[in-house]
Amino acid sequence: MFIAMNRFRMNQGFEADFEQMWRDRESQLDQVPGFLSFRLLRGPEDGACRLYASHTRWASREHFDAWRQSEAFHKAHAQAKAPQGTYAGAPVFEGFDVVLEETAHAD
């Protein structure tokens, strides 16, 4: 499994616009081979910015790489138009190969 994360720093006052942009997008991820799940995470605020992270799980790094080269990727990212002044810097990508995973057992 591969986890792809992007960290975003949003300027104060733009949080609702940023979250709505994600809600309104046509992600097409559910049609992409190897896609497992997506989460948008809201983190702490430091007085000037709020931290967000997108967290996407893939069956493998190869599936993620194939998606990044796909038309679905380009369509999804063409929609990502936030109002000017929203971002406090460029997103930061982090990719992780899962080494160990534990899950809860249903009783």
Biopython code that builds the backbone (N, CA, C, O; Angstrom):
import numpy as np
from Bio.PDB.StructureBuilder import StructureBuilder

atoms = [
    (1, "MET", "N", (0.840, -1.172, 0.000)),
    (1, "MET", "CA", (0.000, 0.000, 0.000)),
    (1, "MET", "C", (0.889, 1.241, 0.000)),
    (1, "MET", "O", (1.998, 1.229, 0.534)),
    (2, "PHE", "N", (0.376, 2.316, -0.613)),
    (2, "PHE", "CA", (1.098, 3.581, -0.690)),
    (2, "PHE", "C", (0.169, 4.690, -0.210)),
    (2, "PHE", "O", (-1.009, 4.718, -0.566)),
    (3, "ILE", "N", (0.699, 5.597, 0.596)),
    (3, "ILE", "CA", (-0.069, 6.741, 1.080)),
    (3, "ILE", "C", (0.549, 8.010, 0.522)),
    (3, "ILE", "O", (1.745, 8.257, 0.679)),
    (4, "ALA", "N", (-0.280, 8.811, -0.131)),
    (4, "ALA", "CA", (0.151, 10.097, -0.684)),
    (4, "ALA", "C", (-0.504, 11.209, 0.125)),
    (4, "ALA", "O", (-1.719, 11.219, 0.325)),
    (5, "MET", "N", (0.318, 12.139, 0.586)),
    (5, "MET", "CA", (-0.202, 13.254, 1.381)),
    (5, "MET", "C", (0.321, 14.573, 0.823)),
    (5, "MET", "O", (1.467, 14.675, 0.387)),
    (6, "ASN", "N", (-0.536, 15.559, 0.849)),
    (6, "ASN", "CA", (-0.142, 16.931, 0.543)),
    (6, "ASN", "C", (-0.520, 17.786, 1.738)),
    (6, "ASN", "O", (-1.633, 17.698, 2.256)),
    (7, "ARG", "N", (0.428, 18.621, 2.171)),
    (7, "ARG", "CA", (0.148, 19.548, 3.263)),
    (7, "ARG", "C", (-0.064, 20.936, 2.667)),
    (7, "ARG", "O", (0.696, 21.389, 1.812)),
    (8, "PHE", "N", (-1.121, 21.598, 3.146)),
    (8, "PHE", "CA", (-1.486, 22.924, 2.675)),
    (8, "PHE", "C", (-1.558, 23.868, 3.867)),
    (8, "PHE", "O", (-2.081, 23.504, 4.920)),
    (9, "ARG", "N", (-1.040, 25.065, 3.706)),
    (9, "ARG", "CA", (-1.196, 26.115, 4.714)),
    (9, "ARG", "C", (-2.114, 27.174, 4.111)),
    (9, "ARG", "O", (-1.805, 27.781, 3.085)),
    (10, "MET", "N", (-3.264, 27.380, 4.784)),
    (10, "MET", "CA", (-4.260, 28.332, 4.313)),
    (10, "MET", "C", (-4.200, 29.595, 5.152)),
    (10, "MET", "O", (-4.138, 29.543, 6.381)),
    (11, "ASN", "N", (-4.218, 30.729, 4.470)),
    (11, "ASN", "CA", (-4.286, 31.997, 5.185)),
    (11, "ASN", "C", (-5.609, 32.090, 5.927)),
    (11, "ASN", "O", (-6.628, 31.580, 5.459)),
    (12, "GLN", "N", (-5.594, 32.741, 7.085)),
    (12, "GLN", "CA", (-6.800, 32.907, 7.888)),
    (12, "GLN", "C", (-7.898, 33.568, 7.070)),
    (12, "GLN", "O", (-7.651, 34.501, 6.305)),
    (13, "GLY", "N", (-9.109, 33.070, 7.244)),
    (13, "GLY", "CA", (-10.255, 33.617, 6.547)),
    (13, "GLY", "C", (-10.594, 32.905, 5.249)),
    (13, "GLY", "O", (-11.648, 33.162, 4.667)),
    (14, "PHE", "N", (-9.723, 32.012, 4.781)),
    (14, "PHE", "CA", (-9.956, 31.303, 3.525)),
    (14, "PHE", "C", (-10.292, 29.820, 3.748)),
    (14, "PHE", "O", (-10.439, 29.066, 2.786)),
    (15, "GLU", "N", (-10.412, 29.411, 4.995)),
    (15, "GLU", "CA", (-10.632, 27.995, 5.289)),
    (15, "GLU", "C", (-11.926, 27.465, 4.669)),
    (15, "GLU", "O", (-11.928, 26.392, 4.066)),
    (16, "ALA", "N", (-13.012, 28.199, 4.812)),
    (16, "ALA", "CA", (-14.305, 27.725, 4.295)),
    (16, "ALA", "C", (-14.262, 27.586, 2.771)),
    (16, "ALA", "O", (-14.790, 26.618, 2.223)),
    (17, "ASP", "N", (-13.637, 28.542, 2.088)),
    (17, "ASP", "CA", (-13.515, 28.460, 0.627)),
    (17, "ASP", "C", (-12.697, 27.238, 0.215)),
    (17, "ASP", "O", (-13.049, 26.530, -0.728)),
    (18, "PHE", "N", (-11.613, 27.005, 0.927)),
    (18, "PHE", "CA", (-10.747, 25.869, 0.617)),
    (18, "PHE", "C", (-11.502, 24.549, 0.798)),
    (18, "PHE", "O", (-11.450, 23.678, -0.069)),
    (19, "GLU", "N", (-12.199, 24.406, 1.922)),
    (19, "GLU", "CA", (-12.952, 23.180, 2.182)),
    (19, "GLU", "C", (-14.070, 22.997, 1.155)),
    (19, "GLU", "O", (-14.314, 21.876, 0.708)),
    (20, "GLN", "N", (-14.750, 24.075, 0.777)),
    (20, "GLN", "CA", (-15.834, 23.973, -0.204)),
    (20, "GLN", "C", (-15.293, 23.582, -1.572)),
    (20, "GLN", "O", (-15.938, 22.832, -2.305)),
    (21, "MET", "N", (-14.110, 24.088, -1.921)),
    (21, "MET", "CA", (-13.492, 23.728, -3.198)),
    (21, "MET", "C", (-13.305, 22.214, -3.280)),
    (21, "MET", "O", (-13.553, 21.610, -4.324)),
    (22, "TRP", "N", (-12.867, 21.603, -2.178)),
    (22, "TRP", "CA", (-12.675, 20.153, -2.157)),
    (22, "TRP", "C", (-14.012, 19.427, -2.223)),
    (22, "TRP", "O", (-14.129, 18.411, -2.909)),
    (23, "ARG", "N", (-15.029, 19.937, -1.513)),
    (23, "ARG", "CA", (-16.349, 19.293, -1.527)),
    (23, "ARG", "C", (-16.980, 19.320, -2.918)),
    (23, "ARG", "O", (-17.648, 18.369, -3.324)),
    (24, "ASP", "N", (-16.763, 20.408, -3.638)),
    (24, "ASP", "CA", (-17.421, 20.609, -4.939)),
    (24, "ASP", "C", (-16.691, 19.959, -6.102)),
    (24, "ASP", "O", (-17.244, 19.883, -7.199)),
    (25, "ARG", "N", (-15.492, 19.496, -5.902)),
    (25, "ARG", "CA", (-14.702, 18.981, -7.029)),
    (25, "ARG", "C", (-15.271, 17.655, -7.527)),
    (25, "ARG", "O", (-15.940, 16.935, -6.785)),
    (26, "GLU", "N", (-14.998, 17.346, -8.781)),
    (26, "GLU", "CA", (-15.328, 16.043, -9.363)),
    (26, "GLU", "C", (-14.033, 15.245, -9.379)),
    (26, "GLU", "O", (-13.264, 15.326, -10.336)),
    (27, "SER", "N", (-13.790, 14.478, -8.329)),
    (27, "SER", "CA", (-12.483, 13.845, -8.159)),
    (27, "SER", "C", (-12.232, 12.693, -9.128)),
    (27, "SER", "O", (-11.097, 12.502, -9.564)),
    (28, "GLN", "N", (-13.253, 11.928, -9.473)),
    (28, "GLN", "CA", (-13.121, 10.763, -10.339)),
    (28, "GLN", "C", (-12.224, 9.673, -9.747)),
    (28, "GLN", "O", (-11.909, 8.697, -10.428)),
    (29, "LEU", "N", (-11.811, 9.831, -8.493)),
    (29, "LEU", "CA", (-10.903, 8.854, -7.895)),
    (29, "LEU", "C", (-11.529, 7.467, -7.802)),
    (29, "LEU", "O", (-10.832, 6.460, -7.933)),
    (30, "ASP", "N", (-12.831, 7.409, -7.577)),
    (30, "ASP", "CA", (-13.474, 6.098, -7.432)),
    (30, "ASP", "C", (-13.430, 5.274, -8.707)),
    (30, "ASP", "O", (-13.750, 4.086, -8.683)),
    (31, "GLN", "N", (-13.037, 5.888, -9.829)),
    (31, "GLN", "CA", (-12.934, 5.181, -11.105)),
    (31, "GLN", "C", (-11.490, 4.829, -11.455)),
    (31, "GLN", "O", (-11.233, 4.254, -12.512)),
    (32, "VAL", "N", (-10.553, 5.167, -10.581)),
    (32, "VAL", "CA", (-9.130, 4.987, -10.880)),
    (32, "VAL", "C", (-8.642, 3.664, -10.286)),
    (32, "VAL", "O", (-8.834, 3.424, -9.094)),
    (33, "PRO", "N", (-8.014, 2.799, -11.095)),
    (33, "PRO", "CA", (-7.495, 1.526, -10.579)),
    (33, "PRO", "C", (-6.490, 1.759, -9.445)),
    (33, "PRO", "O", (-5.598, 2.600, -9.550)),
    (34, "GLY", "N", (-6.655, 1.002, -8.369)),
    (34, "GLY", "CA", (-5.722, 1.062, -7.251)),
    (34, "GLY", "C", (-6.069, 2.076, -6.189)),
    (34, "GLY", "O", (-5.439, 2.086, -5.131)),
    (35, "PHE", "N", (-7.063, 2.946, -6.432)),
    (35, "PHE", "CA", (-7.473, 3.930, -5.429)),
    (35, "PHE", "C", (-8.216, 3.233, -4.299)),
    (35, "PHE", "O", (-9.090, 2.403, -4.550)),
    (36, "LEU", "N", (-7.875, 3.566, -3.045)),
    (36, "LEU", "CA", (-8.533, 2.963, -1.889)),
    (36, "LEU", "C", (-9.365, 3.960, -1.090)),
    (36, "LEU", "O", (-10.513, 3.668, -0.756)),
    (37, "SER", "N", (-8.808, 5.139, -0.776)),
    (37, "SER", "CA", (-9.571, 6.111, 0.010)),
    (37, "SER", "C", (-8.917, 7.488, -0.048)),
    (37, "SER", "O", (-7.732, 7.629, -0.351)),
    (38, "PHE", "N", (-9.740, 8.503, 0.255)),
    (38, "PHE", "CA", (-9.282, 9.889, 0.321)),
    (38, "PHE", "C", (-9.837, 10.531, 1.588)),
    (38, "PHE", "O", (-10.976, 10.275, 1.981)),
    (39, "ARG", "N", (-9.022, 11.362, 2.215)),
    (39, "ARG", "CA", (-9.463, 12.168, 3.354)),
    (39, "ARG", "C", (-8.851, 13.559, 3.229)),
    (39, "ARG", "O", (-7.693, 13.706, 2.837)),
    (40, "LEU", "N", (-9.638, 14.575, 3.565)),
    (40, "LEU", "CA", (-9.107, 15.924, 3.730)),
    (40, "LEU", "C", (-9.107, 16.189, 5.220)),
    (40, "LEU", "O", (-10.145, 16.095, 5.874)),
    (41, "LEU", "N", (-7.953, 16.518, 5.756)),
    (41, "LEU", "CA", (-7.770, 16.690, 7.196)),
    (41, "LEU", "C", (-7.540, 18.159, 7.535)),
    (41, "LEU", "O", (-6.747, 18.835, 6.880)),
    (42, "ARG", "N", (-8.237, 18.653, 8.563)),
    (42, "ARG", "CA", (-8.042, 20.013, 9.056)),
    (42, "ARG", "C", (-7.176, 19.932, 10.304)),
    (42, "ARG", "O", (-7.494, 19.201, 11.241)),
    (43, "GLY", "N", (-6.086, 20.682, 10.312)),
    (43, "GLY", "CA", (-5.149, 20.650, 11.427)),
    (43, "GLY", "C", (-5.199, 21.920, 12.255)),
    (43, "GLY", "O", (-6.180, 22.663, 12.224)),
    (44, "PRO", "N", (-4.130, 22.156, 12.993)),
    (44, "PRO", "CA", (-4.102, 23.296, 13.911)),
    (44, "PRO", "C", (-3.957, 24.632, 13.179)),
    (44, "PRO", "O", (-3.582, 24.699, 12.008)),
    (45, "GLU", "N", (-4.270, 25.675, 13.921)),
    (45, "GLU", "CA", (-4.120, 27.046, 13.451)),
    (45, "GLU", "C", (-3.012, 27.696, 14.274)),
    (45, "GLU", "O", (-2.893, 27.454, 15.475)),
    (46, "ASP", "N", (-2.203, 28.523, 13.615)),
    (46, "ASP", "CA", (-1.095, 29.157, 14.337)),
    (46, "ASP", "C", (-1.261, 30.664, 14.485)),
    (46, "ASP", "O", (-0.296, 31.365, 14.790)),
    (47, "GLY", "N", (-2.470, 31.169, 14.273)),
    (47, "GLY", "CA", (-2.717, 32.597, 14.381)),
    (47, "GLY", "C", (-2.737, 33.290, 13.033)),
    (47, "GLY", "O", (-3.445, 34.284, 12.868)),
    (48, "ALA", "N", (-1.981, 32.796, 12.066)),
    (48, "ALA", "CA", (-1.945, 33.378, 10.723)),
    (48, "ALA", "C", (-2.466, 32.394, 9.684)),
    (48, "ALA", "O", (-3.059, 32.801, 8.685)),
    (49, "CYS", "N", (-2.246, 31.099, 9.914)),
    (49, "CYS", "CA", (-2.588, 30.067, 8.937)),
    (49, "CYS", "C", (-3.213, 28.859, 9.627)),
    (49, "CYS", "O", (-3.060, 28.650, 10.830)),
    (50, "ARG", "N", (-3.924, 28.070, 8.819)),
    (50, "ARG", "CA", (-4.425, 26.775, 9.281)),
    (50, "ARG", "C", (-3.798, 25.710, 8.404)),
    (50, "ARG", "O", (-3.673, 25.876, 7.190)),
    (51, "LEU", "N", (-3.405, 24.611, 9.037)),
    (51, "LEU", "CA", (-2.805, 23.489, 8.333)),
    (51, "LEU", "C", (-3.891, 22.519, 7.885)),
    (51, "LEU", "O", (-4.799, 22.194, 8.651)),
    (52, "TYR", "N", (-3.791, 22.055, 6.633)),
    (52, "TYR", "CA", (-4.646, 21.006, 6.088)),
    (52, "TYR", "C", (-3.746, 19.944, 5.474)),
    (52, "TYR", "O", (-2.599, 20.219, 5.120)),
    (53, "ALA", "N", (-4.266, 18.746, 5.353)),
    (53, "ALA", "CA", (-3.556, 17.680, 4.647)),
    (53, "ALA", "C", (-4.572, 16.861, 3.863)),
    (53, "ALA", "O", (-5.665, 16.576, 4.352)),
    (54, "SER", "N", (-4.204, 16.490, 2.650)),
    (54, "SER", "CA", (-4.978, 15.500, 1.914)),
    (54, "SER", "C", (-4.254, 14.169, 2.113)),
    (54, "SER", "O", (-3.024, 14.112, 2.075)),
    (55, "HIS", "N", (-5.013, 13.114, 2.323)),
    (55, "HIS", "CA", (-4.470, 11.793, 2.650)),
    (55, "HIS", "C", (-5.148, 10.786, 1.721)),
    (55, "HIS", "O", (-6.348, 10.536, 1.837)),
    (56, "THR", "N", (-4.383, 10.220, 0.813)),
    (56, "THR", "CA", (-4.934, 9.285, -0.159)),
    (56, "THR", "C", (-4.221, 7.952, -0.053)),
    (56, "THR", "O", (-2.991, 7.897, -0.050)),
    (57, "ARG", "N", (-4.999, 6.866, 0.033)),
    (57, "ARG", "CA", (-4.427, 5.517, 0.098)),
    (57, "ARG", "C", (-4.583, 4.854, -1.260)),
    (57, "ARG", "O", (-5.632, 4.929, -1.900)),
    (58, "TRP", "N", (-3.489, 4.194, -1.684)),
    (58, "TRP", "CA", (-3.434, 3.498, -2.972)),
    (58, "TRP", "C", (-2.976, 2.070, -2.759)),
    (58, "TRP", "O", (-2.266, 1.778, -1.797)),
    (59, "ALA", "N", (-3.376, 1.180, -3.650)),
    (59, "ALA", "CA", (-2.963, -0.220, -3.556)),
    (59, "ALA", "C", (-1.454, -0.349, -3.666)),
    (59, "ALA", "O", (-0.856, -1.234, -3.054)),
    (60, "SER", "N", (-0.827, 0.546, -4.457)),
    (60, "SER", "CA", (0.633, 0.504, -4.616)),
    (60, "SER", "C", (1.129, 1.861, -5.111)),
    (60, "SER", "O", (0.345, 2.689, -5.575)),
    (61, "ARG", "N", (2.411, 2.073, -5.008)),
    (61, "ARG", "CA", (3.023, 3.294, -5.549)),
    (61, "ARG", "C", (2.819, 3.355, -7.063)),
    (61, "ARG", "O", (2.626, 4.434, -7.621)),
    (62, "GLU", "N", (2.860, 2.209, -7.718)),
    (62, "GLU", "CA", (2.668, 2.158, -9.165)),
    (62, "GLU", "C", (1.268, 2.651, -9.563)),
    (62, "GLU", "O", (1.118, 3.349, -10.565)),
    (63, "HIS", "N", (0.247, 2.287, -8.776)),
    (63, "HIS", "CA", (-1.101, 2.786, -9.048)),
    (63, "HIS", "C", (-1.156, 4.305, -8.887)),
    (63, "HIS", "O", (-1.765, 4.996, -9.704)),
    (64, "PHE", "N", (-0.527, 4.816, -7.849)),
    (64, "PHE", "CA", (-0.487, 6.265, -7.631)),
    (64, "PHE", "C", (0.217, 6.966, -8.792)),
    (64, "PHE", "O", (-0.281, 7.962, -9.316)),
    (65, "ASP", "N", (1.380, 6.440, -9.191)),
    (65, "ASP", "CA", (2.132, 7.047, -10.291)),
    (65, "ASP", "C", (1.325, 7.032, -11.587)),
    (65, "ASP", "O", (1.355, 8.001, -12.346)),
    (66, "ALA", "N", (0.603, 5.939, -11.844)),
    (66, "ALA", "CA", (-0.226, 5.852, -13.056)),
    (66, "ALA", "C", (-1.334, 6.897, -13.015)),
    (66, "ALA", "O", (-1.633, 7.519, -14.034)),
    (67, "TRP", "N", (-1.952, 7.098, -11.840)),
    (67, "TRP", "CA", (-2.988, 8.117, -11.704)),
    (67, "TRP", "C", (-2.429, 9.507, -11.987)),
    (67, "TRP", "O", (-3.087, 10.316, -12.640)),
    (68, "ARG", "N", (-1.227, 9.790, -11.505)),
    (68, "ARG", "CA", (-0.628, 11.117, -11.722)),
    (68, "ARG", "C", (-0.372, 11.387, -13.201)),
    (68, "ARG", "O", (-0.279, 12.546, -13.606)),
    (69, "GLN", "N", (-0.258, 10.352, -14.003)),
    (69, "GLN", "CA", (-0.045, 10.519, -15.440)),
    (69, "GLN", "C", (-1.359, 10.480, -16.226)),
    (69, "GLN", "O", (-1.356, 10.636, -17.447)),
    (70, "SER", "N", (-2.480, 10.272, -15.529)),
    (70, "SER", "CA", (-3.758, 10.056, -16.205)),
    (70, "SER", "C", (-4.494, 11.358, -16.508)),
    (70, "SER", "O", (-4.197, 12.417, -15.956)),
    (71, "GLU", "N", (-5.465, 11.232, -17.407)),
    (71, "GLU", "CA", (-6.327, 12.371, -17.724)),
    (71, "GLU", "C", (-7.198, 12.732, -16.522)),
    (71, "GLU", "O", (-7.510, 13.905, -16.321)),
    (72, "ALA", "N", (-7.595, 11.740, -15.718)),
    (72, "ALA", "CA", (-8.405, 12.000, -14.523)),
    (72, "ALA", "C", (-7.663, 12.936, -13.568)),
    (72, "ALA", "O", (-8.272, 13.831, -12.982)),
    (73, "PHE", "N", (-6.364, 12.736, -13.410)),
    (73, "PHE", "CA", (-5.544, 13.597, -12.549)),
    (73, "PHE", "C", (-5.579, 15.032, -13.070)),
    (73, "PHE", "O", (-5.812, 15.972, -12.309)),
    (74, "HIS", "N", (-5.350, 15.190, -14.355)),
    (74, "HIS", "CA", (-5.298, 16.534, -14.939)),
    (74, "HIS", "C", (-6.661, 17.229, -14.873)),
    (74, "HIS", "O", (-6.728, 18.435, -14.634)),
    (75, "LYS", "N", (-7.745, 16.478, -15.082)),
    (75, "LYS", "CA", (-9.087, 17.054, -14.968)),
    (75, "LYS", "C", (-9.362, 17.509, -13.539)),
    (75, "LYS", "O", (-9.860, 18.613, -13.319)),
    (76, "ALA", "N", (-9.040, 16.658, -12.571)),
    (76, "ALA", "CA", (-9.300, 16.985, -11.167)),
    (76, "ALA", "C", (-8.514, 18.214, -10.733)),
    (76, "ALA", "O", (-9.039, 19.064, -10.013)),
    (77, "HIS", "N", (-7.279, 18.315, -11.157)),
    (77, "HIS", "CA", (-6.442, 19.425, -10.716)),
    (77, "HIS", "C", (-6.714, 20.711, -11.490)),
    (77, "HIS", "O", (-6.361, 21.796, -11.026)),
    (78, "ALA", "N", (-7.331, 20.606, -12.650)),
    (78, "ALA", "CA", (-7.702, 21.804, -13.400)),
    (78, "ALA", "C", (-8.819, 22.561, -12.685)),
    (78, "ALA", "O", (-8.971, 23.769, -12.869)),
    (79, "GLN", "N", (-9.607, 21.846, -11.862)),
    (79, "GLN", "CA", (-10.708, 22.463, -11.121)),
    (79, "GLN", "C", (-10.245, 23.188, -9.865)),
    (79, "GLN", "O", (-10.993, 23.991, -9.308)),
    (80, "ALA", "N", (-9.048, 22.924, -9.420)),
    (80, "ALA", "CA", (-8.567, 23.392, -8.111)),
    (80, "ALA", "C", (-8.200, 24.870, -8.150)),
    (80, "ALA", "O", (-7.035, 25.238, -8.001)),
    (81, "LYS", "N", (-9.194, 25.697, -8.349)),
    (81, "LYS", "CA", (-8.981, 27.138, -8.415)),
    (81, "LYS", "C", (-9.478, 27.771, -7.115)),
    (81, "LYS", "O", (-10.683, 27.895, -6.896)),
    (82, "ALA", "N", (-8.565, 28.159, -6.280)),
    (82, "ALA", "CA", (-8.921, 28.815, -5.024)),
    (82, "ALA", "C", (-8.808, 30.320, -5.204)),
    (82, "ALA", "O", (-8.034, 30.783, -6.042)),
    (83, "PRO", "N", (-9.572, 31.096, -4.427)),
    (83, "PRO", "CA", (-9.453, 32.553, -4.517)),
    (83, "PRO", "C", (-8.020, 33.013, -4.233)),
    (83, "PRO", "O", (-7.311, 32.418, -3.421)),
    (84, "GLN", "N", (-7.615, 34.080, -4.916)),
    (84, "GLN", "CA", (-6.270, 34.620, -4.702)),
    (84, "GLN", "C", (-6.091, 34.958, -3.228)),
    (84, "GLN", "O", (-6.983, 35.522, -2.594)),
    (85, "GLY", "N", (-4.928, 34.607, -2.693)),
    (85, "GLY", "CA", (-4.617, 34.863, -1.288)),
    (85, "GLY", "C", (-4.941, 33.721, -0.358)),
    (85, "GLY", "O", (-4.683, 33.801, 0.843)),
    (86, "THR", "N", (-5.517, 32.629, -0.912)),
    (86, "THR", "CA", (-5.908, 31.481, -0.089)),
    (86, "THR", "C", (-4.696, 30.773, 0.507)),
    (86, "THR", "O", (-4.650, 30.517, 1.710)),
    (87, "TYR", "N", (-3.721, 30.459, -0.335)),
    (87, "TYR", "CA", (-2.582, 29.642, 0.084)),
    (87, "TYR", "C", (-1.470, 30.481, 0.705)),
    (87, "TYR", "O", (-1.139, 31.561, 0.215)),
    (88, "ALA", "N", (-0.911, 29.971, 1.775)),
    (88, "ALA", "CA", (0.270, 30.583, 2.403)),
    (88, "ALA", "C", (1.476, 29.750, 1.998)),
    (88, "ALA", "O", (2.165, 29.199, 2.856)),
    (89, "GLY", "N", (1.736, 29.655, 0.711)),
    (89, "GLY", "CA", (2.830, 28.845, 0.193)),
    (89, "GLY", "C", (2.305, 27.685, -0.625)),
    (89, "GLY", "O", (1.108, 27.398, -0.635)),
    (90, "ALA", "N", (3.219, 27.029, -1.306)),
    (90, "ALA", "CA", (2.870, 25.894, -2.164)),
    (90, "ALA", "C", (2.578, 24.644, -1.332)),
    (90, "ALA", "O", (3.136, 24.479, -0.248)),
    (91, "PRO", "N", (1.692, 23.750, -1.843)),
    (91, "PRO", "CA", (1.482, 22.476, -1.153)),
    (91, "PRO", "C", (2.788, 21.688, -1.066)),
    (91, "PRO", "O", (3.667, 21.817, -1.919)),
    (92, "VAL", "N", (2.897, 20.878, -0.029)),
    (92, "VAL", "CA", (4.085, 20.042, 0.183)),
    (92, "VAL", "C", (3.656, 18.586, 0.069)),
    (92, "VAL", "O", (2.849, 18.111, 0.868)),
    (93, "PHE", "N", (4.191, 17.872, -0.922)),
    (93, "PHE", "CA", (3.862, 16.456, -1.128)),
    (93, "PHE", "C", (4.756, 15.571, -0.273)),
    (93, "PHE", "O", (5.950, 15.829, -0.123)),
    (94, "GLU", "N", (4.159, 14.522, 0.285)),
    (94, "GLU", "CA", (4.893, 13.490, 1.014)),
    (94, "GLU", "C", (4.296, 12.143, 0.633)),
    (94, "GLU", "O", (3.082, 11.967, 0.733)),
    (95, "GLY", "N", (5.111, 11.190, 0.201)),
    (95, "GLY", "CA", (4.639, 9.862, -0.170)),
    (95, "GLY", "C", (5.268, 8.810, 0.727)),
    (95, "GLY", "O", (6.452, 8.889, 1.055)),
    (96, "PHE", "N", (4.473, 7.829, 1.121)),
    (96, "PHE", "CA", (4.933, 6.808, 2.064)),
    (96, "PHE", "C", (4.526, 5.416, 1.600)),
    (96, "PHE", "O", (3.369, 5.192, 1.244)),
    (97, "ASP", "N", (5.470, 4.482, 1.604)),
    (97, "ASP", "CA", (5.155, 3.069, 1.425)),
    (97, "ASP", "C", (4.804, 2.517, 2.795)),
    (97, "ASP", "O", (5.551, 2.715, 3.753)),
    (98, "VAL", "N", (3.678, 1.828, 2.900)),
    (98, "VAL", "CA", (3.249, 1.268, 4.181)),
    (98, "VAL", "C", (4.131, 0.070, 4.515)),
    (98, "VAL", "O", (4.260, -0.861, 3.720)),
    (99, "VAL", "N", (4.726, 0.105, 5.684)),
    (99, "VAL", "CA", (5.604, -0.956, 6.161)),
    (99, "VAL", "C", (4.842, -1.878, 7.106)),
    (99, "VAL", "O", (5.050, -3.092, 7.090)),
    (100, "LEU", "N", (3.971, -1.317, 7.921)),
    (100, "LEU", "CA", (3.221, -2.072, 8.920)),
    (100, "LEU", "C", (1.869, -1.428, 9.084)),
    (100, "LEU", "O", (1.769, -0.202, 9.131)),
    (101, "GLU", "N", (0.823, -2.230, 9.171)),
    (101, "GLU", "CA", (-0.530, -1.697, 9.399)),
    (101, "GLU", "C", (-1.243, -2.583, 10.390)),
    (101, "GLU", "O", (-1.189, -3.809, 10.291)),
    (102, "GLU", "N", (-1.915, -1.959, 11.352)),
    (102, "GLU", "CA", (-2.754, -2.674, 12.312)),
    (102, "GLU", "C", (-4.147, -2.115, 12.215)),
    (102, "GLU", "O", (-4.321, -0.904, 12.075)),
    (103, "THR", "N", (-5.138, -2.967, 12.286)),
    (103, "THR", "CA", (-6.524, -2.520, 12.234)),
    (103, "THR", "C", (-7.304, -3.121, 13.394)),
    (103, "THR", "O", (-6.900, -4.130, 13.972)),
    (104, "ALA", "N", (-8.420, -2.493, 13.727)),
    (104, "ALA", "CA", (-9.286, -2.992, 14.787)),
    (104, "ALA", "C", (-9.999, -4.240, 14.290)),
    (104, "ALA", "O", (-10.323, -4.350, 13.107)),
    (105, "HIS", "N", (-10.237, -5.159, 15.179)),
    (105, "HIS", "CA", (-10.966, -6.380, 14.835)),
    (105, "HIS", "C", (-12.414, -6.230, 15.259)),
    (105, "HIS", "O", (-12.695, -5.787, 16.372)),
    (106, "ALA", "N", (-13.330, -6.592, 14.385)),
    (106, "ALA", "CA", (-14.755, -6.525, 14.705)),
    (106, "ALA", "C", (-15.081, -7.621, 15.705)),
    (106, "ALA", "O", (-14.631, -8.758, 15.563)),
    (107, "ASP", "N", (-15.860, -7.274, 16.709)),
    (107, "ASP", "CA", (-16.273, -8.269, 17.718)),
    (107, "ASP", "C", (-17.612, -8.857, 17.401)),
    (107, "ASP", "O", (-18.106, -9.705, 18.144)),
]
sb = StructureBuilder()
sb.init_structure("model")
sb.init_model(0)
sb.init_chain("A")
sb.init_seg("    ")
for serial, (resi, resn, name, xyz) in enumerate(atoms, 1):
    if name == "N":
        sb.init_residue(resn, " ", resi, " ")
    sb.init_atom(name, np.array(xyz, "f"), 0.0, 1.0, " ", f" {name:<3s}", serial, name[0])
structure = sb.get_structure()
